[in-house]
């Protein structure tokens, strides 16, 4: 048998094998995004600030919490924003300028990408102040 006849017969056999009488249509399954918690630590100095970028992989809920502060009576700024990779800066979207330990800032991510959380002195920090933040997002 010549190569061309063999190739033609193989193609017919493969296409016949690909056919089936099973007409079942399967729907794609929806996947529920899994919440992610990022934790950031640092020391806030007088007139200081710190920004922490994080990636969101799905649209949805984003919540930043000031989980601990060395002196829980000193207010500071806590904000959520969009991370600008060109300037390495946090463009603030939501802010609380009177955040104490336990304060949250909550928003919603409308796109996937990089967001950021920022803490900053609002004129109340005298001595260096240790803090911890947590951010829950998808």
Phi, psi and omega in degrees: 000137182286161180298319183293322177293319179298316180297319179295316180294323178294318179296319179294317180296318180293319180291326177292322180291332181285340179280147178207160179269002179282109182258020181290129177256128178257136178270147176295145179269137178280138177254135179272127179298148180261132178293140179241140176243122174254141179239135180230142180233156175182186177234125180264123178262166177305131182062017183264173177201159176212137178242143181230113177281152175210155182262135171252135184255358178205157175293150175142196186301136173224128180223125175257136180231134173277091191284327176207147178221137182304323174236101186292356180266352183265119178284150176216173177271141177225126183216159172243146180201191179254129181281126177262106184291335180292316183257358184052051181225155179262115176273106188293134176246315179235136182216150171230113183271005179230039184286131172247173177308132180094349180291142176238152170236124186239137178214192180223129177276124180266348178218162172279156179144203182259127171247182180208156172241144184223138171242148183202153177285133177253025178095012183248346182279126177253307178255154177309138188232114178285144181213165172221138178241150168230144179232124177254130183202178178251000000 
